[in-house]
Amino acid sequence: MSLRPLALSASAVALLTALTACSGGATPGADADTPSSGSATLKVAFLGGISTPDPDTAYDGPELNLVNSAYEGLLAYKPGQADPELEGVLATDWSANDDNTVFTFTLRDGVTFHDGTPFTSAAVAASFQRRTDVGEGPSYMVAGVKKVATPSDDEVVITLKYPNSSFLALLASPFGPKMISPTALKEHPVSDQGTDWFDSHDAGTGPYTYGDFHEGVSYELDAYDDYWGTKPGYSEIDFPVVADMSTVQLQMKSGDLDAVIGYADDTTYDDFTQDSDLATYAFSSMQTPTMFVNPQSAALGDDATRKAFVSGIDFADLATSSLGSTAEPTTEVFPKNLLPSDVDQQVIQYDSGALASLADGALSGKTITIGYPASSPSGKSLSDHLAATLNGAGIDAKSVSFGSGTYYSALAKGADAPDITFFSGFPDTAHPDSWGYVFYTPDGGLDLFGAEVPEATKLLGEAVEDDDIAKYGQAAELVSESAYWYSVATSLGTVVTQKDVGGVEDSWNPVITGVLDLDLLHPES
């Protein structure tokens, strides 16, 4: 098994594109019909604040609308389509050696950072080093890098410590390493003393620069005049922080806001769809609400009981009744589009009589506790609906909310932890290792109850070295058979805009919800 760093992500990776593929030098997202930036301003809501928009700490989601507008990486995923496809951004061509330990990139010419520093190969090693020095969640993405060589200004060769077929996918991740001006890195080194300069300033190459930031109140992006690619459709984007969704709804209906990206639950989104003055969108993603079963549960720890219990849940009905128009039921184990569907199907089939049999047998007199994070509307809805279903079948069940400071510690209490939890996670990028390793192995960071299927862990460790889809499929089968995890649905990324905002259908990310390529938005002519 390869030696991998601990992944602390809400993440998983899937890249079915061959690692030796090359990209041409076309401008990502460029379209001859896309208007160049004018004087228009777009107002987009941030609901209740965001995490710090530092490119090496940003790891929640909404703040990426700032980070990924000001910074760029070597690669990205093509926006506006569900199938993950690599495209070059600051790299124009790339290749990997046979064992996925050496990756060679040709860099884009004529690019400048926002401080005027030319982009060359020197920025790559410096940017990777800052991510390592900062040492927060996304740092694992470069932890496997052994050496960054720079044969010339426009070529970089990255050597890894061990084979990793997911490396290109990590570079393309929405959370992936961004290129930062070496000049700015020298002037503002990593420090553990107080606020970092990068919390409110940028030194990237992206289509926008950071404007006025008032933490917790408002944020601003300004179009970068010397951007190397297609000019963004709006000259300025303002992000007022709005306290609650009710206020967001009122401001969207009054026209005081132009867009809300994500945030909307099923009820809110359906309300938006009824307003003829607004445009609503729901796009596919890899975000996957998942049921986790506690292996130390007194009620469900027994293999036969747990498997019978999982078979008794109509997950398609649970997804539809709980999540409505903001999700689609899934029959796959890994998130959608991470693996070919024919090797990624749930093994345990629905048995309509299983719960009644358990109510009279193994679960008679026992209570099933279903925990969920209080910050998760989908978790609450799934927990409440399952509890109602179980109680209706004669199995005592209760749905319990845990605050953000107590949720993970509650799940770590072994036999005293909830019997079940629902958690809506997404991979960091589009490669099966990030999901499989992170969610299905105890060392991955989000195997919430610490369940393990040793043979699946072994297969996942082998598969990442050479991107062996058959081994990932075998691991998926073992995961499903265990009944420790069950993927319930595929979340849809919702976007609501005024009708004069164009480009939304070309700008969504195939991996996560709540983030758009904002430079592709433009006023409708």
C-alpha positions as CSV (number, residue, x, y, z in Angstrom):
1,M,0.0,0.0,0.0
2,S,1.3,3.5,-0.8
3,L,2.2,5.8,2.0
4,R,-0.4,8.6,1.9
5,P,-0.8,11.6,4.1
6,L,-3.9,12.0,6.3
7,A,-6.7,13.5,4.3
8,L,-8.8,15.8,6.4
9,S,-11.1,16.8,3.6
10,A,-14.8,16.6,2.9
11,S,-13.4,15.1,-0.2
12,A,-12.9,12.5,-2.8
13,V,-11.3,12.4,-6.2
14,A,-12.4,11.1,-9.6
15,L,-10.5,11.5,-12.8
16,L,-11.3,9.0,-15.6
17,T,-9.2,11.0,-18.0
18,A,-5.9,9.3,-18.9
19,L,-3.0,10.7,-16.9
20,T,-0.9,10.9,-20.0
21,A,-3.4,13.1,-21.9
22,C,-2.4,16.5,-23.0
23,S,-4.3,19.7,-23.4
24,G,-4.0,22.3,-26.0
25,G,-3.5,25.9,-25.3
26,A,-7.1,27.1,-25.6
27,T,-8.3,29.6,-23.1
28,P,-10.5,27.7,-20.5
29,G,-14.1,28.8,-20.8
30,A,-13.4,31.2,-23.6
31,D,-16.2,31.8,-26.0
32,A,-16.2,34.2,-28.9
33,D,-19.7,35.2,-28.0
34,T,-19.0,36.0,-24.4
35,P,-19.1,39.7,-23.8
36,S,-16.0,41.4,-22.5
37,S,-16.1,43.2,-19.2
38,G,-18.0,46.4,-19.1
39,S,-19.1,48.6,-16.3
40,A,-21.8,46.3,-14.9
41,T,-21.7,45.2,-11.2
42,L,-23.1,41.9,-10.0
43,K,-24.4,41.5,-6.4
44,V,-24.1,37.9,-5.0
45,A,-25.3,36.9,-1.5
46,F,-23.0,35.3,1.1
47,L,-25.2,33.7,3.7
48,G,-24.0,34.3,7.3
49,G,-20.4,34.9,6.5
50,I,-17.5,32.9,5.0
51,S,-14.2,31.4,5.9
52,T,-11.0,33.4,5.3
53,P,-10.3,33.6,1.5
54,D,-6.6,32.7,1.7
55,P,-5.8,30.3,-1.2
56,D,-4.1,27.8,1.2
57,T,-6.7,27.7,4.0
58,A,-10.0,28.1,2.0
59,Y,-11.7,24.7,2.6
60,D,-15.4,25.3,3.2
61,G,-16.8,26.1,-0.2
62,P,-18.5,29.6,-0.5
63,E,-15.2,31.5,-0.1
64,L,-13.9,29.7,-3.2
65,N,-16.1,32.2,-5.2
66,L,-13.5,34.7,-4.1
67,V,-10.4,32.6,-4.1
68,N,-10.9,30.9,-7.5
69,S,-11.7,34.3,-9.1
70,A,-8.4,35.8,-8.1
71,Y,-6.2,32.7,-8.2
72,E,-5.5,30.0,-10.7
73,G,-3.8,26.6,-10.6
74,L,-2.0,24.7,-13.3
75,L,-5.2,22.7,-14.1
76,A,-8.9,22.8,-13.6
77,Y,-12.0,20.9,-14.5
78,K,-14.0,22.1,-17.4
79,P,-17.0,23.9,-16.1
80,G,-20.6,23.5,-17.2
81,Q,-20.6,19.7,-17.6
82,A,-21.1,16.7,-15.2
83,D,-18.4,14.5,-16.6
84,P,-15.0,15.6,-15.1
85,E,-12.6,16.7,-17.9
86,L,-9.2,18.2,-17.2
87,E,-8.3,21.5,-18.9
88,G,-5.1,23.5,-18.8
89,V,-5.2,26.8,-17.0
90,L,-1.6,28.0,-16.2
91,A,-0.3,24.8,-17.8
92,T,-0.9,24.2,-21.5
93,D,0.4,20.7,-21.8
94,W,1.2,17.9,-19.3
95,S,2.2,14.3,-19.1
96,A,2.9,11.6,-16.5
97,N,5.4,8.8,-16.5
98,D,4.3,5.1,-16.4
99,D,4.2,4.8,-12.7
100,N,2.7,8.2,-11.9
101,T,5.6,9.5,-10.0
102,V,6.9,12.2,-12.4
103,F,4.7,14.9,-14.0
104,T,5.9,17.3,-16.6
105,F,4.1,20.6,-17.4
106,T,4.5,23.3,-20.1
107,L,3.5,26.6,-18.6
108,R,1.4,29.3,-20.2
109,D,3.4,32.3,-21.6
110,G,2.4,36.0,-21.2
111,V,0.8,35.7,-17.8
112,T,1.4,38.2,-15.0
113,F,0.4,38.2,-11.4
114,H,-1.7,41.0,-10.1
115,D,1.4,42.7,-8.6
116,G,3.0,42.7,-12.1
117,T,5.4,39.8,-11.5
118,P,5.6,37.5,-14.6
119,F,4.4,34.0,-14.1
120,T,7.2,31.5,-14.6
121,S,8.2,28.0,-13.3
122,A,9.7,29.7,-10.2
123,A,6.2,30.3,-8.9
124,V,5.3,26.6,-8.7
125,A,7.8,25.5,-6.1
126,A,7.2,28.6,-4.0
127,S,3.4,28.2,-4.1
128,F,3.6,24.5,-3.2
129,Q,6.0,25.4,-0.3
130,R,3.6,28.0,1.1
131,R,0.8,25.5,1.1
132,T,3.0,23.1,3.1
133,D,4.1,25.8,5.5
134,V,0.6,27.0,6.2
135,G,-0.2,23.4,7.0
136,E,-4.0,23.5,7.0
137,G,-6.5,21.1,5.4
138,P,-5.6,21.5,1.7
139,S,-1.9,21.0,2.5
140,Y,-2.2,17.2,2.0
141,M,-2.6,17.8,-1.7
142,V,1.2,18.6,-2.1
143,A,2.4,16.5,0.8
144,G,3.5,13.8,-1.6
145,V,5.7,16.1,-3.6
146,K,9.4,15.1,-3.4
147,K,10.9,17.7,-5.8
148,V,9.9,20.5,-8.1
149,A,12.5,21.0,-10.9
150,T,12.5,24.0,-13.3
151,P,14.4,23.2,-16.5
152,S,13.2,26.5,-18.0
153,D,10.9,29.4,-17.3
154,D,8.1,27.6,-19.1
155,E,8.6,24.0,-17.9
156,V,8.3,22.4,-14.5
157,V,8.9,18.8,-13.5
158,I,7.2,17.5,-10.3
159,T,8.5,14.3,-8.8
160,L,6.4,12.5,-6.1
161,K,7.5,10.4,-3.2
162,Y,5.3,7.5,-4.2
163,P,3.0,6.6,-7.2
164,N,-0.3,8.6,-7.2
165,S,-2.7,8.4,-10.1
166,S,-4.8,11.1,-8.4
167,F,-2.1,13.8,-8.5
168,L,-3.5,15.6,-11.6
169,A,-7.0,15.5,-10.1
170,L,-5.7,17.1,-7.0
171,L,-4.1,19.9,-9.0
172,A,-7.5,20.4,-10.8
173,S,-9.5,20.4,-7.5
174,P,-11.5,23.5,-6.7
175,F,-9.4,23.4,-3.4
176,G,-6.2,22.6,-5.3
177,P,-2.9,24.5,-5.1
178,K,-3.0,28.0,-6.6
179,M,-0.1,29.9,-8.1
180,I,0.9,32.9,-6.0
181,S,3.4,35.7,-6.9
182,P,6.9,34.8,-5.6
183,T,7.3,38.6,-5.0
184,A,4.3,38.7,-2.6
185,L,5.4,35.4,-0.9
186,K,8.8,37.0,-0.1
187,E,7.1,40.2,1.1
188,H,4.5,38.4,3.2
189,P,5.9,35.2,4.5
190,V,3.9,32.7,6.5
191,S,3.6,33.8,10.1
192,D,1.8,32.5,13.2
193,Q,1.5,36.1,14.5
194,G,-1.9,37.7,13.9
195,T,-3.8,38.1,10.7
196,D,-2.1,37.0,7.5
197,W,-1.8,39.5,4.6
198,F,-3.4,37.0,2.3
199,D,-6.6,37.0,4.4
200,S,-7.7,40.2,2.6
201,H,-5.2,40.7,-0.3
202,D,-4.5,38.6,-3.3
203,A,-1.4,37.9,-5.5
204,G,-2.9,35.6,-8.1
205,T,-3.2,35.5,-11.9
206,G,-7.0,35.3,-12.1
207,P,-9.6,37.4,-13.9
208,Y,-10.5,39.3,-10.7
209,T,-8.5,40.9,-7.9
210,Y,-9.6,41.4,-4.3
211,G,-11.3,44.8,-3.7
212,D,-12.6,46.2,-0.5
213,F,-13.1,43.5,2.2
214,H,-15.1,44.1,5.4
215,E,-15.0,40.8,7.2
216,G,-18.4,39.5,8.0
217,V,-20.1,42.4,6.2
218,S,-19.1,42.6,2.5
219,Y,-16.5,41.5,0.0
220,E,-15.6,42.9,-3.5
221,L,-14.0,41.6,-6.6
222,D,-12.6,43.9,-9.3
223,A,-11.8,42.8,-12.9
224,Y,-8.1,42.6,-13.6
225,D,-7.3,44.7,-16.6
226,D,-4.3,42.7,-17.7
227,Y,-5.8,39.3,-17.4
228,W,-4.3,36.8,-19.9
229,G,-7.6,35.2,-20.9
230,T,-11.1,36.3,-21.9
231,K,-12.1,39.3,-19.9
232,P,-14.9,38.7,-17.3
233,G,-18.4,39.7,-18.1
234,Y,-18.8,42.0,-15.0
235,S,-16.3,44.7,-14.0
236,E,-17.2,44.3,-10.3
237,I,-18.8,41.7,-8.2
238,D,-20.1,42.6,-4.7
239,F,-20.8,40.0,-2.0
240,P,-23.0,41.4,0.8
241,V,-23.2,39.1,3.8
242,V,-26.9,38.4,4.5
243,A,-28.0,37.1,7.9
244,D,-30.6,34.6,6.9
245,M,-32.3,33.0,3.9
246,S,-35.6,34.8,4.5
247,T,-33.7,38.1,3.9
248,V,-32.0,36.6,0.8
249,Q,-35.4,35.7,-0.6
250,L,-36.8,39.2,0.0
251,Q,-33.8,40.9,-1.6
252,M,-33.9,38.5,-4.6
253,K,-37.5,39.3,-5.2
254,S,-37.0,43.0,-4.8
255,G,-34.0,43.0,-7.1
256,D,-31.5,44.2,-4.5
257,L,-29.5,41.0,-5.1
258,D,-28.6,39.6,-8.5
259,A,-27.8,36.0,-7.5
260,V,-27.6,33.4,-4.7
261,I,-25.3,30.4,-5.3
262,G,-26.2,27.4,-3.3
263,Y,-27.6,27.7,0.3
264,A,-31.3,27.0,-0.8
265,D,-33.0,24.0,0.7
266,D,-35.8,22.2,-1.1
267,T,-38.6,24.5,0.2
268,T,-36.7,27.7,-0.5
269,Y,-35.6,26.6,-4.0
270,D,-39.2,25.6,-4.9
271,D,-40.4,29.0,-3.8
272,F,-37.8,30.7,-6.0
273,T,-39.0,28.6,-9.0
274,Q,-42.5,30.0,-8.6
275,D,-41.2,33.6,-9.2
276,S,-41.4,34.4,-13.0
277,D,-38.9,37.2,-12.6
278,L,-36.1,34.9,-11.5
279,A,-34.1,32.3,-13.3
280,T,-33.5,29.0,-11.4
281,Y,-30.9,26.3,-12.1
282,A,-30.1,22.9,-10.5
283,F,-26.9,21.3,-11.7
284,S,-25.4,17.8,-11.0
285,S,-22.5,17.5,-8.5
286,M,-20.5,14.9,-6.6
287,Q,-21.9,16.0,-3.2
288,T,-23.5,12.8,-1.8
289,P,-25.7,12.7,1.4
290,T,-24.5,9.4,3.0
291,M,-25.8,7.2,5.8
292,F,-23.1,6.0,8.2
293,V,-23.8,3.1,10.6
294,N,-21.9,2.8,13.9
295,P,-20.0,-0.5,14.0
296,Q,-20.1,-0.4,17.8
297,S,-23.8,0.1,18.0
298,A,-25.5,-2.2,20.5
299,A,-28.5,-2.4,18.1
300,L,-26.8,-2.5,14.7
301,G,-23.3,-3.8,15.4
302,D,-24.2,-7.4,14.5
303,D,-23.6,-8.0,10.8
304,A,-26.9,-9.8,10.1
305,T,-29.0,-7.2,11.9
306,R,-27.2,-4.3,10.2
307,K,-27.6,-5.7,6.7
308,A,-31.2,-6.6,7.3
309,F,-31.8,-3.0,8.6
310,V,-30.2,-1.4,5.6
311,S,-32.2,-3.6,3.2
312,G,-35.4,-2.5,4.9
313,I,-34.9,1.2,3.9
314,D,-36.3,2.4,0.7
315,F,-33.5,4.8,-0.1
316,A,-35.0,6.1,-3.3
317,D,-38.2,7.1,-1.4
318,L,-36.1,8.5,1.5
319,A,-34.1,10.7,-0.9
320,T,-37.2,12.0,-2.7
321,S,-39.3,12.7,0.4
322,S,-36.4,14.3,2.3
323,L,-34.6,16.3,-0.3
324,G,-37.1,16.9,-3.0
325,S,-36.0,18.9,-6.0
326,T,-32.5,19.6,-4.7
327,A,-31.2,16.0,-5.0
328,E,-31.6,12.9,-7.1
329,P,-31.7,9.3,-5.7
330,T,-28.6,7.3,-6.5
331,T,-27.9,3.5,-6.7
332,E,-24.1,4.0,-6.8
333,V,-21.7,3.6,-3.9
334,F,-19.2,6.3,-4.9
335,P,-20.4,9.8,-5.9
336,K,-21.8,10.1,-9.4
337,N,-19.2,10.2,-12.2
338,L,-16.3,9.0,-10.1
339,L,-16.5,5.4,-11.4
340,P,-18.3,3.7,-14.3
341,S,-21.8,2.9,-13.0
342,D,-21.5,-0.8,-14.0
343,V,-18.8,-1.4,-11.4
344,D,-20.3,0.9,-8.8
345,Q,-23.8,-0.4,-7.8
346,Q,-25.2,-1.0,-4.3
347,V,-25.3,-4.7,-3.5
348,I,-27.9,-4.7,-0.8
349,Q,-31.4,-4.7,-2.4
350,Y,-34.6,-3.3,-0.8
351,D,-36.7,-5.7,1.1
352,S,-40.1,-4.2,2.0
353,G,-40.6,-6.7,4.9
354,A,-37.3,-6.4,6.6
355,L,-38.1,-3.6,9.1
356,A,-41.3,-5.3,10.3
357,S,-39.3,-8.5,10.9
358,L,-36.6,-6.6,12.8
359,A,-39.3,-4.8,14.9
360,D,-40.5,-8.2,16.1
361,G,-37.1,-9.7,16.4
362,A,-33.5,-8.3,16.7
363,L,-34.6,-4.7,17.3
364,S,-37.6,-5.4,19.6
365,G,-37.3,-3.1,22.7
366,K,-34.3,-1.2,21.3
367,T,-34.0,2.4,20.2
368,I,-32.2,3.6,17.1
369,T,-30.6,7.1,17.6
370,I,-30.0,9.0,14.4
371,G,-27.6,11.9,14.7
372,Y,-27.0,14.8,12.3
373,P,-25.1,18.1,12.3
374,A,-27.4,21.0,13.3
375,S,-25.9,23.1,10.4
376,S,-27.2,20.6,7.8
377,P,-30.8,21.0,6.6
378,S,-30.4,17.8,4.5
379,G,-29.1,15.9,7.5
380,K,-32.1,17.0,9.5
381,S,-34.6,16.1,6.9
382,L,-33.1,12.7,6.2
383,S,-32.8,11.9,9.9
384,D,-36.4,13.0,10.6
385,H,-37.9,11.1,7.7
386,L,-36.0,7.9,8.6
387,A,-37.0,8.1,12.2
388,A,-40.6,8.5,11.1
389,T,-40.3,5.5,8.8
390,L,-38.8,3.3,11.6
391,N,-41.4,4.3,14.1
392,G,-44.1,3.5,11.6
393,A,-42.6,0.0,11.2
394,G,-42.6,-0.6,14.9
395,I,-38.9,0.2,15.6
396,D,-38.4,2.9,18.2
397,A,-36.2,5.7,16.7
398,K,-35.3,9.3,17.4
399,S,-33.6,12.0,15.4
400,V,-31.0,14.0,17.4
401,S,-29.3,17.3,16.4
402,F,-25.7,18.0,17.4
403,G,-24.1,21.5,17.3
404,S,-21.0,22.2,15.3
405,G,-18.8,21.9,18.4
406,T,-20.2,18.6,19.5
407,Y,-21.1,16.6,16.4
408,Y,-17.7,14.9,15.7
409,S,-17.0,14.3,19.4
410,A,-20.4,12.7,19.8
411,L,-19.6,10.3,16.9
412,A,-16.3,9.3,18.6
413,K,-18.0,7.8,21.7
414,G,-18.1,4.2,20.4
415,A,-21.1,2.3,21.8
416,D,-22.4,5.5,23.3
417,A,-22.5,7.3,20.0
418,P,-25.6,7.5,17.8
419,D,-26.4,4.3,15.9
420,I,-26.6,6.2,12.6
421,T,-25.7,9.6,11.2
422,F,-26.3,11.4,7.9
423,F,-23.6,13.5,6.5
424,S,-23.6,15.3,3.2
425,G,-20.0,15.2,1.9
426,F,-18.3,15.8,-1.4
427,P,-14.9,14.8,-2.8
428,D,-12.2,17.5,-3.0
429,T,-11.8,16.5,-6.6
430,A,-12.9,14.1,-9.3
431,H,-10.9,10.9,-8.5
432,P,-12.2,7.9,-6.6
433,D,-9.3,7.8,-4.2
434,S,-10.3,11.0,-2.4
435,W,-13.8,9.6,-1.7
436,G,-12.8,6.0,-1.0
437,Y,-9.8,6.8,1.1
438,V,-11.4,9.7,3.0
439,F,-14.8,8.1,3.8
440,Y,-14.2,4.4,3.7
441,T,-10.9,4.0,5.6
442,P,-10.2,4.9,9.3
443,D,-7.2,7.0,8.4
444,G,-9.0,9.1,5.8
445,G,-10.5,11.7,8.1
446,L,-14.3,11.4,7.4
447,D,-14.9,7.7,8.2
448,L,-17.2,9.1,10.8
449,F,-17.6,6.1,13.1
450,G,-14.2,4.5,12.2
451,A,-15.7,1.5,10.4
452,E,-13.4,-0.6,8.4
453,V,-13.5,-3.4,5.8
454,P,-9.8,-4.4,5.7
455,E,-9.9,-5.9,2.2
456,A,-11.5,-2.7,0.8
457,T,-8.8,-0.6,2.5
458,K,-6.2,-2.8,0.9
459,L,-7.8,-2.5,-2.6
460,L,-8.1,1.3,-2.3
461,G,-4.4,1.6,-1.4
462,E,-3.4,-0.5,-4.4
463,A,-5.8,1.2,-6.9
464,V,-4.5,4.7,-6.4
465,E,-1.1,3.8,-7.6
466,D,-2.2,3.0,-11.2
467,D,-5.8,4.1,-11.3
468,D,-7.1,0.5,-11.4
469,I,-10.8,0.9,-12.0
470,A,-11.5,-2.8,-11.4
471,K,-10.0,-2.6,-7.9
472,Y,-12.1,0.5,-7.1
473,G,-15.1,-1.5,-8.3
474,Q,-14.2,-4.4,-6.0
475,A,-13.8,-2.0,-3.1
476,A,-17.2,-0.5,-3.8
477,E,-18.8,-3.9,-3.7
478,L,-17.2,-4.7,-0.3
479,V,-18.2,-1.3,1.1
480,S,-21.8,-1.9,0.0
481,E,-21.9,-5.5,1.3
482,S,-20.7,-4.3,4.7
483,A,-23.8,-2.0,5.3
484,Y,-21.6,0.4,7.2
485,W,-22.2,3.1,4.6
486,Y,-25.0,3.9,2.1
487,S,-25.0,6.7,-0.4
488,V,-28.5,8.1,-0.5
489,A,-28.5,10.8,-3.2
490,T,-26.7,13.1,-5.5
491,S,-27.1,16.8,-4.3
492,L,-27.9,19.3,-7.0
493,G,-26.1,22.6,-7.0
494,T,-28.8,25.3,-7.0
495,V,-28.3,28.8,-8.4
496,V,-30.9,31.6,-8.5
497,T,-30.4,34.8,-10.5
498,Q,-32.2,37.7,-11.9
499,K,-33.1,37.0,-15.5
500,D,-30.6,39.5,-16.9
501,V,-27.7,37.4,-15.7
502,G,-26.2,35.1,-18.4
503,G,-23.6,32.4,-18.5
504,V,-24.8,30.4,-15.5
505,E,-25.2,27.2,-17.5
506,D,-21.5,27.4,-18.6
507,S,-20.0,28.2,-15.2
508,W,-20.9,25.4,-12.7
509,N,-18.3,23.0,-11.2
510,P,-18.7,19.3,-11.7
511,V,-17.4,18.4,-8.2
512,I,-19.0,20.7,-5.6
513,T,-22.0,22.9,-5.2
514,G,-22.1,26.6,-4.2
515,V,-19.3,27.7,-6.5
516,L,-19.3,29.1,-10.0
517,D,-16.6,30.3,-12.4
518,L,-17.8,33.9,-11.9
519,D,-15.8,35.3,-14.8
520,L,-18.1,33.4,-17.2
521,L,-21.2,35.3,-16.0
522,H,-22.2,38.3,-18.0
523,P,-25.2,40.7,-18.5
524,E,-27.6,39.3,-21.0
525,S,-27.7,41.4,-24.1
